[in-house]
Structures are given as structure tokens and as C-alpha cells.
Amino acid sequence: MDKRRLHHIWAKTRSIKPWYVLALALASSAVCVTALRQNNLHMAELRDAVYTADKQGKGVQAALQDLQVYVTAHMNTSLSAGPNAPYPPIQLQYTYDRAVQAAGAAANAANAKIYTDAQRHCEETIPTGFSGKYRIACVQSYVDTHGVKLPAVPDGLYKFNFLSPRWSPDLAGWSLIAAVISFTVFAALWLAERWLRQHSR
């Protein structure tokens, strides 16, 4: 390449200081790390709010929705707490226990009514007998055939996991892009400067 041409390129390139670009890259990286940490801390606050609502038995759906919206829209908000952590990470144990208790209470109430119906049925079917001792088998048979069993409450309805995106258009995401671009420009300028110095002699 013509040395005059190289000198012209070198003069233009020297006006862009690589170290300024490096400083921008480092600043963007610092902002990115801080924003990623803040994303994770806010996720932890929302997760704790879900656990509190689960324990208290009120506002569970709203807290769970807030957590889902935040986690699925921000980087570094994975709910997994490590290799030995339970999966899925959000398990509404108290809400599940309340659902099981409510199902049991409903079954017991239904069975109490069935027992009353069984006595009435057997009194009509077997009207004779001292103190109804002959009706015992009838009542037992009626309850066995008409009784309500405790329904199974699927625990999968009370377990959740939300996926965090690899990149998100928030402060962490944009500062990450700025850092990558700045480091790339710095490397290109630094290499170009070295190359031009070698070939302009």
C-alpha cells in the first residue's frame, strides 16, 4: 500500500483514542454488572413476597403474577437456587395444604349428609327391628355405595418455574450491548494502530 495513503489513514485513526473507548467499555461493564445484580435482588424480593402470601393465605395469585412478569422480562432472574434446590423452585406448600383441607372438609360434609340419607333409606326399607339393629348392614352398604371419597388434589397445580431471558431490553441488557461493542471497537482500533505503525515505516 502507498505510504502516503497509509499516513492519511493513520492520521484519521489517531484522532480516535482507543483508551477512551476502553474506558467506555469498562464503565458499561460496571453498569451491566450492577444492573444484573439489581435484577436478581428484586427477583428475590418478589419471590419472598410469594412465600409470605402463601403462608398468610392472601394475595397469592397477585404476588405470583408479579414474580412471573418480572422474571420473564429481565436477565439474571433465574429462580433456581443451586443444584440441590427443589424443582420446581416455587412450591406453594401452604396453599396446597389449605386446598387439601378444604377438599377433606367438603368430603366430610357430603358424607355426613349421605349417612343421614342412609338412615332414612334403611328406615323405609327395613321398618322393623329393635333400635334399628337390623339396619346396620343396610346403612353400611348404602354409605359404601354412595359415599364420597377424599378427592386427590394434584400438587402440580401449586408448583411453578419461570424462565429468565438470555437478554432483556432493560438497563442490564443495553449496557451489556454497549460493553460488547466498546470492547470490540477498542480491540479493532488497537490492532489497526499497531498494524499501521508497522506498515507506515
C-alpha positions in Angstrom: 0.0 0.0 0.0 1.2 3.6 -0.8 2.9 5.1 2.3 1.1 8.4 1.7 -2.2 6.6 1.8 -1.2 4.8 5.0 -0.2 8.0 6.5 -3.6 9.5 5.7 -5.4 6.6 7.3 -3.1 6.7 10.3 -3.8 10.4 10.8 -7.5 9.8 10.8 -7.3 6.8 13.1 -5.1 8.6 15.6 -7.9 11.0 16.3 -9.9 8.2 17.9 -8.2 7.3 21.1 -8.6 3.6 21.9 -8.2 4.2 25.6 -11.3 6.4 25.6 -13.2 3.5 24.0 -11.8 1.2 26.6 -12.9 3.5 29.4 -16.4 3.5 27.9 -16.3 -0.3 27.7 -15.3 -0.6 31.4 -18.0 1.8 32.5 -20.6 -0.1 30.5 -19.4 -3.3 32.1 -19.7 -1.9 35.6 -23.2 -0.6 34.9 -24.2 -4.0 33.4 -22.9 -5.9 36.5 -24.7 -3.6 38.9 -27.9 -3.8 36.9 -27.7 -7.6 36.7 -27.3 -7.7 40.5 -30.2 -5.4 41.0 -32.4 -7.6 38.7 -31.5 -10.6 40.9 -32.1 -8.8 44.2 -35.5 -7.5 43.0 -36.5 -11.0 41.9 -35.6 -12.3 45.4 -37.8 -9.7 46.9 -40.7 -10.7 44.7 -40.1 -14.4 45.4 -40.2 -13.7 49.2 -43.5 -11.8 48.7 -44.9 -15.0 47.1 -43.7 -17.1 50.0 -45.2 -14.6 52.5 -48.6 -14.5 50.6 -48.6 -18.3 50.5 -48.1 -18.6 54.3 -50.7 -15.9 55.1 -53.2 -17.2 52.6 -54.0 -13.9 50.8 -52.7 -12.2 47.7 -51.0 -15.4 46.4 -52.1 -15.0 42.8 -51.2 -11.3 42.6 -47.7 -12.0 44.1 -47.2 -14.9 41.8 -48.1 -12.9 38.7 -45.8 -10.0 39.7 -42.9 -12.5 40.0 -43.7 -14.2 36.7 -43.9 -10.8 34.8 -40.6 -9.7 36.3 -38.6 -12.9 35.8 -39.7 -13.4 32.2 -38.8 -9.9 31.3 -35.4 -9.4 32.9 -31.9 -11.1 32.7 -30.3 -12.8 35.7 -33.6 -13.6 37.5 -33.4 -17.4 37.4 -35.4 -18.8 40.3 -33.2 -21.9 40.7 -31.1 -21.7 43.9 -28.5 -24.3 43.0 -28.0 -28.0 42.0 -29.6 -29.3 45.3 -32.5 -26.9 45.3 -36.1 -28.3 44.9 -37.6 -28.4 41.5 -39.7 -26.6 40.5 -38.3 -23.7 42.7 -41.7 -22.1 43.6 -43.8 -24.5 45.6 -46.9 -23.1 47.4 -46.9 -25.6 50.2 -49.3 -23.7 52.5 -51.8 -23.0 49.7 -51.6 -26.7 48.7 -52.3 -27.8 52.4 -55.3 -25.5 52.6 -56.7 -26.9 49.3 -56.3 -30.5 50.7 -58.0 -29.4 54.0 -60.8 -27.8 52.1 -61.3 -30.9 49.9 -61.4 -33.0 53.0 -63.9 -30.8 54.8 -66.1 -30.9 51.7 -65.9 -34.7 51.5 -66.7 -35.0 55.2 -69.7 -32.7 54.9 -71.0 -34.7 51.9 -70.5 -38.0 53.8 -72.4 -36.7 56.8 -75.4 -35.9 54.6 -75.1 -39.4 53.0 -75.1 -41.0 56.4 -78.4 -39.2 57.2 -79.8 -40.3 53.8 -78.7 -43.8 54.5 -80.6 -43.9 57.8 -83.7 -42.6 56.2 -83.4 -45.0 53.3 -82.9 -48.0 55.6 -85.7 -47.0 57.9 -88.0 -47.0 54.9 -86.6 -50.3 53.6 -86.4 -52.1 56.9 -89.1 -50.5 59.1 -89.0 -53.2 61.8 -86.2 -54.1 64.3 -85.3 -53.1 67.9 -83.2 -49.9 68.0 -82.6 -50.4 64.3 -80.0 -53.2 64.8 -81.1 -54.9 61.6 -80.5 -51.8 59.7 -76.7 -51.6 60.4 -75.8 -53.7 57.4 -78.2 -51.6 55.2 -76.7 -48.3 56.4 -73.1 -49.6 55.9 -74.0 -50.8 52.4 -75.6 -47.5 51.4 -72.7 -45.5 52.7 -70.2 -47.7 50.9 -72.0 -47.3 47.6 -72.9 -43.6 47.9 -70.1 -42.3 50.0 -67.8 -39.5 48.8 -64.1 -40.4 48.8 -61.4 -37.8 49.6 -60.5 -36.3 46.3 -56.9 -36.1 45.3 -55.5 -32.6 45.0 -52.8 -32.6 42.2 -49.7 -30.8 43.7 -48.5 -29.9 40.3 -51.1 -27.0 40.3 -49.1 -25.4 43.1 -45.6 -25.7 41.7 -44.1 -23.1 39.4 -40.9 -22.2 37.5 -40.5 -19.1 35.3 -37.6 -18.8 32.7 -35.4 -15.8 32.6 -34.4 -14.5 29.2 -30.8 -14.6 28.0 -31.1 -10.9 27.0 -33.7 -8.3 28.0 -34.2 -4.7 26.8 -33.5 -3.2 30.2 -30.5 -1.3 31.7 -28.6 -4.6 32.1 -29.3 -5.6 28.5 -28.4 -2.3 26.9 -25.3 -1.8 29.0 -24.2 -5.3 28.0 -24.5 -4.4 24.3 -22.7 -1.2 24.9 -19.8 -3.0 26.7 -19.5 -5.6 23.9 -19.5 -3.0 21.2 -17.0 -0.8 23.0 -14.6 -3.7 23.7 -14.9 -4.7 20.0 -14.1 -1.2 18.8 -11.2 -0.9 21.2 -9.7 -4.2 20.0 -10.2 -3.1 16.4 -8.6 0.3 17.0 -5.7 -1.1 19.0 -4.9 -3.7 16.3 -5.3 -1.2 13.5 -2.9 1.2 15.3 -0.3 -1.5 15.7 -0.7 -2.6 12.0 -0.5 0.9 10.7 2.6 1.7 12.7 4.4 -1.4 11.4 3.4 -0.7 7.7 3.9 3.1 7.7 7.6 3.0 8.3 
